[in-house]
Amino acid sequence: MRARSASAIVAAAVFAVMMVGASIELQAVRDRFYPPRELDEDTLYIQSGPMMRRLTVAYNALAADLYWIRAIQYYGDGKRRLASQARVPDPPPMIAAPTSDAYSMLYPMLDLTTSLDPRFNIAYRFGAVFLAEPYPSGPGRPDLAVKLLEKGLRERPDKWEYMEDIGFVHYWYDHDYRAAAEWFRKAGEMPGAPWWLRSLAATTLAQGGDRQSSRTMWEAIRQSSENDWLRLDAERRLLQLQALDQIDQLQAEIDKYARRAGAPATNWSTLVRARVFPGMPVDPTGTPYALDGGRVTVDPSSRLWPLPQEPRRADSRPPS
């Protein structure tokens, strides 16, 4: 009888997993053939994490997985929709202001996910990147990214990766190099943390905002990343820094031409005919650069778009 009961439990569990997989596949098929509808904020989710934990009881982890998948879909839908608006040449793109509600539900969904599973490592780390990304690639809320990671630290105070990520948010998005250096220092003092975090803390305090120090940070993240997504994102950031270097060089030549010609160049063909460049310049991904009013930037169709804003140089004086 016990053996039969155990077999029934196993069969039920297998069936439940199959049903979850089938529902995810069905949603993927639906999304391919039908455009995603606007989310209804009143019916999407229960906002109280403790209430949801009571409702899902033994299935908290499964519910967290489902809400995490939905959060990824929500972020991706918003990013894709705003990117498509930015690439419409005529009429001029009408992109909502950064105060738009395009990502307004992202943090609540991530908060609920991590309340259901307080040790959901990927939700904390990836979610923080989603939240911090500048508009229109994300909501541009580094403050909420830090809030999410600090929530993870309350659950796992020894998690040096969350401390590193908070430093990263302060560095890349806030351009607050003192705060970044302090978090890198804290992370470096934790057991098991890589040696280069302490070195990164010193470099950040002295040279934060310099492209070379940014390369040092992203290269360290690329080499130490524990998953492919973070590694690929670090590689993309390194390409963005390379593009910024290339743009500086291109812009210098274009400005020289404008001074000689008495007017800015309006297209690449003019510059190629004038032998300023041998052909249309392309960014590190192979996408042609855009030229607008004599200024060079990456094209919205490039996966490097938008480029990060150039931060000011950090104050190299030690803190008082």
N, C-alpha and C positions, 0 to 999 in steps of 0.2 A: 504493500500500500504506500509506504513512504517513498519507495523507488518510483512508483507511478506518479505520486504527487510531485516529486522533484523533477521528473521528466516534464510534467505539465507546466511547471514554473519556468523551466528552461525554454520550452516551446513558446510559451507566452512572451518571454523576454525577446526571443529571436523574432517573433512576429511583430512585436512593438518596434524593434529596430528597423525591420523591413518596411513597416508602414511609414516611419519617419523618413527613411531614405526615399521611398516612393513619393512622399509628399513634397520633399525638396526637389526631386526631379520633375514632378508635375508643375511646381512653381516655376522652375527654369524654363520649361516648355511654354508655359503661359506667358512669361516675360518676353520670349522670343517673338510670339505672334500677336501679343496685345500690349500696347504701350502702358507703362505703369501709371495708375491713377494717383491723384493727389491723396496723401494720407489724411485720415480723419483723426485729429488730435484727441477727440473725445473717446474714440473707440479703439485706438491702436493698442493701448496697453494700460495696465493698472500701474499707477505711478508709485505706489507704496511698495518698496522692496520687502519689508517685513510681512505685509499682507500677501504678496505673491508667494513668499516662502511658505506661508501657512497653507495657501491653496495648493501648491505643488507638492508639498511634504517631501516624500522620498524621491521625487523627480526634479529636485531643484537644479541639478547639474544639466539634465536634459532640457529643462526650460531655459536655463542660461544659454545653452548652445543655440536654441531656436531664436532667442532674442538677439544674440550676437550676430547670427546670420541676417536677421532682419535689420539690424543696425548697419551692417555692411551694405546691404541693398539700399537702404535709405540714403547713406552717404554717397554711394556710387550713383544713384539716380539724380541726386541734387547736383553733384559735380558734373555729370554728363549733360544735364539740362542747361546749366549755366555756361558750360563750355560751348555748347552748340549755339547759344545765343551770342556768345562773344565772336563766333566765326561767321556770322551772317554779315556780308559786306554791304548790302543794300536792302532796306534802309539801315542807318547806323544802328549798331547793337544797343539794345535797351536792357542793360543788366541792372538788377536791383541793387540798391545801396548795400554796404556791408551790414546794415541793420536789418536786412531782409530776413524773413522767417524761413529761408530755403533750408537752413540746417538747424532750426530752432529746437527740434526734438532729438538731436543727436546726443547731447549730454544726458538728458533724462533716460534715453534708451541704454546708454552705456552704464549709467548709474544703476539702473534696474538689473542689467546683466551681471554686474559685479556684486550686487546685493544678493542675487540668487546663488552666485558662486564667488565668494569673496577671495578665492585664490585663482581666479581666471586670469592667468598671466598675460596671454595674448590680448585680451580685452583691455587691460590696463595699458599695455605698451603701444599697441596699434591704435587703440582709441585715443590716446594722448596725441599721436601724430595727426589723426583725422581732425581733432579739435583745434590743434594749433595751426594747421595749414592756413595761409592767408587767403582771403576771399579773392576770386571765386572758387579756388580749389578746395576750400574748406571755410568754416565759419570765422576763422581768424580769432580764436579765443584761447590764447596760451594760458590765461588765468584758469580756465576750466580744465585744460590739459594738466596743469600742475595740481589742481584740486583732485582730479581723478587719480593721479599717481600717489598723492599723499594719502588718499583713501587706501590704496594698495599697501602703502608703508605701514599704516595702522594695523593691517592684518599680518604683514610680514616685515617687521622692523629691521630684519637683517638682509633684506633684498637690496643689494647694492645696485642692481640693474635699474631699479626704480629711481634711486638717487642719481645715477648717471643720466637717466632720461629727463629728470627734472632740470639738471644742469644743462642738458642739451636744449630743452625748451627755452630756458633763459638765454642761452647763447644765440641760438639760430633765429628765434622768433621775437624775443623781447629785446635782444641786444643789451641785456643786463649782464655784463661780464663779471662783475664782482659776485653777483648771486650765482652765476654759473660756476665760477671758480670754487666757491664755497661748497657747492653740492658735489662737484667733482672730487674735492678734498675729502668730504664725508664718505663718498662712495669708495675712494681709494683706501680708506682706513678699515673697511669692513673685511672680515675673513673671506678669503677666496677671490677678492677683487683683483683684476689685472694690475700689474705694476705701473702701466703707463697712465693710469688715472691721476696719480699724484703729479706726474710730469705734465699732464694736460692741464691740471689746475694751475700750475705755475705759468705755463704758456698762455693760458686764457687770461690771467690777471695782467700779464705784461703786454700781450699782443692781440687781445680779443678784437675781432672785427677785421683783422688783416686776413687777406685771402689765404695766405700760407698757413696761418693758424687754423683757419676753417678747414683747409685740406688735411691738416694733421688730425683734426677731430673726426672728420668723415672717414679718413683712411683707417683710423683706429676702430671706428664702429664697423666698417666693412670687414675688417679682419677678425673682429671678435664676435660678430653677429651669430646668434644661435639659431637663426632661421633665415630662409631665403628671402622673405619679403623685406626684412630690414637690410639685408646685404644689398639687394637690388636697389632699394631706396637710397642707400649710401652711395652706390655707384652712380645713380642719377644725379645726386647732389654734386658729386665730383665733376660730372660732365657739365653741370650748370656753371660751376666755377671756371671750367675751361672755356665755356662760351663767353663768360664775362671778360676773360683775358682777350679772346679773339675780337670781341666787340670793341674793346679799347683800341686795339690795333687798327681795325677797320675804320673806326670813327676818326682816328687821327688822320688817315689818308683822305677820307671824305672831306674833312674840314680843310685840309690843304687844297684840295680841288676847288672847294667853294670859294676860298680866298682868291685863287687864280681866276676862276670863272666869274666871280662877282655875284654868284647866286648858288644856292644849295642844289645839289643833285636830287632829282625827284624819282629816279628809277635806276636800276642796276645797268640797264642797257646803255645809258649815257656814260656811265663810269667805265664800262667795258670798252666802248668805242673810243673813249679818251685814254685807254690803256692804263687806267688807274689800277684795274684788276684784270687778270687774264680771263675770268669768267665770273658767274654769279656765286658769291661766297655762300658756303653752307655751314651749318652748325655741326657740333660733334656727332649728331645723330644722322647727318646727311640731308637735313631739311634746309632749304634756302632761307637765309636771313631775310627779315622784312626791312624795308627802307621807307620810313614815313617822315616826310618833311625834312629829309636830310639826316635823320637819326636812325641808327641801327638797333634792332632788337630781334629777339627770336620770334618766329612766326607762330600765331596761335595754334597752328596745326602740329607744331613740334611737341614732343612729349616733355621737352624742357620748359615749356611755357606754363605759368609765368615765371620769369627769373626772380630770384630773391632780391629784395631791396638791399642796396648797399648800405651797411650800417656805418655809423661813425666809428672812428678809432677809439679803443678803450683808453681810459686814463691810466697811464702806466705807473702812477704813483701808488705806493702801497697804502692800504687802508689805514686810517688813523686810529 
